[in-house]
Amino acid sequence: MNFLGALVVVVTMVAFSFHYWDRLQLGGDKRQIRRWFIDWVGKGLGMPVLLWIIFNSGAHPVLPPFVSSVILGKAGGRFGQILALTTPALLVIGTYWSAVSFAWLLANVVTRGGQLQDFLVLAAIWGVIMAFPAGLIGYLGGWLLAGVAGLVFLFPLVHFAEEAMPKRAVAPVYARAVAKLKFGKYGEAEQAIINELEKFEDDFNGWLMLAEIYALHFKDLAEAERTVLQLVDQPNVQPGQVSVALHQLAEWHLKAGNNPAAARRALAEVSARLPGTHLAHMANLRRNQIPDPIENPGASLATRIFELPKAEKSPNQPLPAGPAPGANEAASQANELVRQLEQDPNNQTAREKFAQLLAESLERPETAIEQLTLLLELPDQPDQKKAAWLATMAEWHITRRFDWTAGRACLERIIHELPQTREAFSAQRRLHLRDMDVKSARRQPRAIAPRPPGAKFRPLVGAPARPEAP
């Protein structure tokens, strides 16, 4: 065999090794693993061949040649002699490198694989079958063909090694849809989500994202409600997911539709589908706290007028430090604080007291949270102050608005933005306890109302994209 033929054989072995390397990746970044493989080709195969050429390029080869003196003498010129010396060395080094690569892959699959029983049976059968030809090649060829013998023995084992690997769960990817949403291309975002749902029809997050686009961007709350109700009818949806979807629907009815009656109806659906659970109890609490329709919902906080009851006492009466004041007294104090904030909008103490009165005495937690949001936007505030405000906002979201999603967002913000504060530790503990409660609830017997006989979920997959929202 000439040098070109040996090079073709080695390249083929590298290609086979890369094929199985790519199939049997054991986690991690795919591109990084491929770069590692290329580095392994350079160090394990390219470097030994290069050293062989350097050591045998002089007048007297340092390493003993693999070819006979007759064949070496027929090689024309010094370059021809180097090629004649390199050809068998390239084959030997290539087969050894391939055998070592296969052995490394096989060892990692066996040590990290999750389903070894079927593989071990196949390995035993093929090991017995290939032991004889591999041993014969090694016996007749000696160390020169030891790499070939190793490849003959290991190839079928590596080929079936995929049976031992844990099955990877394939999940939908909504990154393209999220990017379209950020640029305001809502119709394209809808189509991107639908494309993923055509491949993963039971994906809860995808259907909820689609319903959110209908509710918040297309202003089509009827379609959003229909999508959510069809989603929670599916048998694979867990009780916790049913609660999340219906709470989200109630939130859309309040924010986008200013429709408390529809929001209460969505929360009542939680109680009907999950009777007797703590999820139903939380939904009932939130339903009872839903306010009447909000007047002028688009008004900004800077221009909103707070219509508070007239005070019977002097507005200059000092703020009490003890129990929470009554409605009239709280209104008097709030009026005084509004006047102070009109004179000095950056008065932190007055705004904190005003927010506390709104949340705890005047039953306006949404407005109270807006006040603390204004404080968070003030520049050069200490981390401890920011953490305390966020923790208070989370508490009001959870205990007064019964909106765990918004409360969780505040707690996660403390953990990510203010990790060195004591509130961050408390937030981590609270999130952990909440996750434990959710897992415990999922283990409870399901009580989802059955669908009518013969009914089948037929979502609008493949529906034409909606026009862009103005």
N, C-alpha and C positions, 0 to 999 in steps of 0.2 A: 504494500500500500504506500502511495506517495504522500507527501506532506498535505496536499489539498484534501485528499480523501480522509486523512486522520483529523484534519480541522473540521470537516463536515460532521464526522462522527462525534467529536467533542461538543460541537455546537448543538447537535441533536440531544446529547445527554443533558446539557445545560437547560435546553428548552423543556425537556421532560421534568427535570428537577424543579424548574420554575413553575410548571403547570401544577404539580402536586403541592409545592410550597404555597401557591396561591389558593388552592382548594382547602388546604389544611391549616390555614392561618388560625392561630390560637388566641385571638383577641388582640386589642390594640388598634392603633391607627393603621389603615391598610397601606397608605403611601409610605409611612415610616418603615413598615415591615418589608416592603418591596425594596426600599433603599438599602435596608440591612442585607437583603439577599444579594443585591448588586455588589455591595461591599464584600460580602462573603465570596463571591465569584472572583473578585480581584485579588483578595488575600489568599484564598485557598486554592485557586487554580492558576490565575495569571502570574502571581509572584513566583511560585515554584518553576513554572515553565521559563520565565524570564531568567531566573538564576541558573537554570540548566543551560540555557543558551550562552550566558556570560561565562560560565565555568568551562564550557567546551568550545569557545570561540578562538582559543589560541592555537599555536602550532602543535602543542601536545595536550590533548584533553585531560582535564583534571579528573573527571568521572569516567569510569569504564563505559565504552559505547555498548549499545544494545545490538548493533549490527555487526555483521561479519566483516572482516577486512576486505573480502572480495567485493561485497556490495559497496563498501565505503570507497574502495579504489575506483569503482566505476563512476562515482559521483564527480561531475565536472566542476572544477574550481573549488575555492574555499567555501563559497556560499553554498554550493551543492553539497559539500560534506557536512556543513552545519545543518542543512535541512534533513540530510540522511540521518544524522545523529538525533535530531529533535523529533522526527516523526514517531518512532516507537515510544520516546519519553512522553510525548504529548498524549498518546493513547493510555499509557500506564497511569500518568498523573490524573487524566480525566476520569478514568474508571474508579480510581481510588477516591477522588473528590466526590463523585456521584454516590458511591457507596456510603461514604461518611455522611453526606447530606441526607440520604434516605434513612440511615440509622438514627440520626439526630431527630428527624421528623417523627419517626416511629416511636422513639423514646418519649418525646413530648406528648404525643397523642395518647399514649398508654398512661402516662402519669397524670394528665389533665382531663382525659376523656370522662364522659359521664355515663356511657352505656357500653360497657366492655364485654358483656356476656356474648353477644352475637359475634363480635370481633374476635374474641378468644377462640371460639369454635372455628371460624374461618382460618385464623392464624395457625391453629393446630393442624388442620387439614392441609393447607398449602405449605406449611413448614415441612411436613412429612413428604409431600410430593416433590418439592424443590430441593430438599436436602441432598438427594442423590446426584442430580446434574451439577449442583453447585460444588459438592465435594469432589466430583470427578474432574471438573475444570480446575479446581485448586490443586488437586493431586498431580494432574498432567502438566499444568502450566507453571506450577510453583508460585513464587511471590510476584512474578510478572503478571499473572492472570488472577491474582487474589482479588483485585477490584472487580473484575468481571464476575467471579464467583459470588462475591458479596451482592452485586446487582441482581444476579439471577435469583438469589435466595430472597432478597428484600423487596424486589419489585411487586410481587403479588400481595405481600403484606401491606405495603404502603398504599397500594391501589384500593384495598378494602378497609383502610384505616378510617375512612370517613364514617363508617358505621359506628365507630366508638366515640365520635365527637358528640357533645350535647347539641341538641337541635336549637338553632338560633331563631328566636321569635322575630319575625319580620313585622315592622310597624310602619304605619303611614307617615309621610313627611309633609308637613304643612308650612315649611319655610317659605316656599314660593308664594303661598296665599298670604302669609303674614307680611311679606315684602310688598305685595300689591296693595294690601290694606294701608300700609304706611304712606304710600304714594297716592292714596285716594282712589285707586282703581278697583272699585268694589265689585263691578261685574266680572272682571278678570279674576279677582280673589274668589268669588263664588264658583267660577268654573274650575279653578285650581283645586278647591276643596271637593267639588263633585268628582273630579278626575281621580282623586285619592279614594273617595268613597265607593267608586265603581270597583276598586280592587279590595277594599276593606269595608264591606257593607255594614258590619256590626260595630264600627269604631264609634264609641260614645263621644269622644272629644271632637271628632270631625262634625258630627251632626249638631252638637251644641254650638260649634263655631258658625256653622251655616245658619242656624236659627238666630244667632246674635247679629249676623250681617243683615238678615231680614228685618230684625227689630230695630236696630240702631242706625243702620245706613240706608236701607230701602224704606224705612218707616212703615213696614208692612207687618204689624203686630199679629194680624190674623194668621198669616203664613207662618210666622215664628211660633205661635201657639200650636198650630196644627203639627209642625215639625216636632216640637217638644213632646206633645202628647203621643204621637206615633213612636217617638224614641223610647219613652218610658213604658210603652206597651211591650217592648221586646223582651223575650224570656231571658236573655243573657245580661240584662241590665240589673245591677245590684241595688239594694235598697238605698245605700248611701248616694248612688248616682241618681236615683229617682228624686231624692230630696234636693240634691244640688240643682238638677235641671228645673224643677218646679219653683224653687226659690229664685233661680235666675230669671225665670219667666215673670214672676211677680215683680222683680226689680225692674225689668224692662217695661212692664205695664205702668209702674210708678214714674220712671224717669222719662221714657219716650212717649207714653200715652197719657200721663197724669190721670190714671184710671184706677183709683183705689179699689173699686168693686171688682174689676178683673184681677187685680193683685190678690185680693182676698179669696177669689175663686180658685186661683192657682194654688194658694197655700192650703185651701180646704181639700184639694186633690191629694196632697201629701197625707193628710189624716185619713182620707178614704182608702188610699192604697196601702198605707203602712199603719193600720190601727194598732193602738196599744204600745207603740215603740216610742223611744225618746225623740226620734226624728219627728213623729207626729206631734209630740208635746211641744217641741221647739217651733214647729210651724204654727201651731195654735197660738202660742205666745206672740209670735211676730204678727199674725193676722189681727190679733186684738189691739196691737199697737199701731196699726196703719192709720195715718191721719186722713183727714178729709182732703179733697182736691186742693192743690196748691195754686194760689192766685199768682199770676205773672211769673211762671217758673223760669223764664229766661232772664229775669232781672239780675244784674250783678250785685255782689255783696256791697260794693261801694255806694250804690244808689238805692238799695232796698230800705224801705221805711218799716220799722218795727212798731206794729200797732199793739201797745201794751195797755193794760187797764190803768185807769187813773188811780193815783195813790191817795189814800186817806190821811197819811201821815206826812210830815215834812220830808221833802226829797233830800234834805241835808242830813238826815239821821244817819249816824255811822253804821257801817256794815257789821252785822253780828258775827261773832266768832264761834258761836255754839251750833245748835241744831239748824237744819235748813229752814229758811223763812217760809211763811205762808205765801199764797198767791199774790195778795195785795202788797205785802211787804216786799216780795221778790220783784214785783213790777215796779215799785218805787225805786228800789235799788238799781234795777236795770235801766230805768230812765235816767238816773243820775250818772251811771256809767256811760251811757250813750252820749250824754253831754260832754263828759270828760274826753271820750274818744274823738268827738268832733273837734275839740280844741287841740288834742294831741293824739293823732292816730297811732303813734309808736309807744304809747303808754302800755307797757307789757302787763303790769300789775292789774290795771283796769280791764284790759282785754281778757286776762285769765279769769278774773272774777265774773266778768260778763258771760264768758263761755260756760262757767260752772253754774251760774244761775239759769241760763238757757237750758242746759242739759238736765239739771237735777231738780229745778223748781218749776220751770215753765214748760217742760215737756217738749223742748225743741232741740233734740240732739243733733239734727242735721245742720242747723244754723250754728250750734255750738262748735261742731267740728270744723265748720268753715272759719270760725274765729281763730281756732288753733292753727289752721292751715296758713292763715295770714301771719301768725307769729313765726311759723317755720320759714316763711319766705323772707323774714328780716335778715339782713346780712350780719356776719360776725357774731353769731349766737354760740354760746358754749355747747359742747356735745351733750353734757348732762341735761341741759335745758331741753334740747331737741329730743333727747330720748324720753324725758318725762312727758313732753307734749304728745309724742307719738304713742306712748303707752296709754295716756289718757284717752286719746282718740280711739285706740283699739278697744279699750274698755267700753266706751260709749257705743261703738259699733256693735259690740257683741251683746252687751247687757241691756241697751236701751233701743237700738234699732234691730237687734236680733239678725244681724248681717254678719255671719261668721267669715264670709269671703273677704269683705272689706277689712274686718278686724285682723284676719290673717295677713293681709297685705301690709298693714301697719306694723305688725310684729316682725314680719320678714324684713321690712325696711330697717327696723332697729338693728336686727342681727347683721345685715349686710353693710349698712352705712355707719353704724355706731357700735362696733363689736366690743369696745373696751369699757362700755358702761355697764352698770349693774342691771339696768333694764334689759340689756341684751341677754343676760343669763336667764332672767325671769321669762323673757319671750321664748327662748329655746325650750325651757321646761314646759311652758304652757302649750306650745305647738306639739311637743312630744306627747303630752297627756291627751291632747285632742286626737292625735293620730291613733293612739291606743284605743280611745273610745270608738273611733270610726271602725277600726279593725274588729273590735268586739261586736259592734252592731252588725257587721257583715256576716258574722258567724251565727246570728240569730235566724230563726226560720223566716222565710220570706212570706209576705202577705200581700203580694201584688195582685190586684184584681185581674181575673182572667179575661182574655179577649173573647168576643163572640165566636161561636164555632165557625170554622172555615175562614176566619179573617186572617189576612196576611199583610205584613208590612210592605207597602209598595212606595218607597220614597221616590221623590222626583229626581232620580239619578238620570243624568243625560238631558235634563231640561235646559232649554236655551238660556243663556246668560241674560240677566236683567240689564237694562240701561243704567248707565252711571248715575249716581245721585247728584243732584245739582250742588 
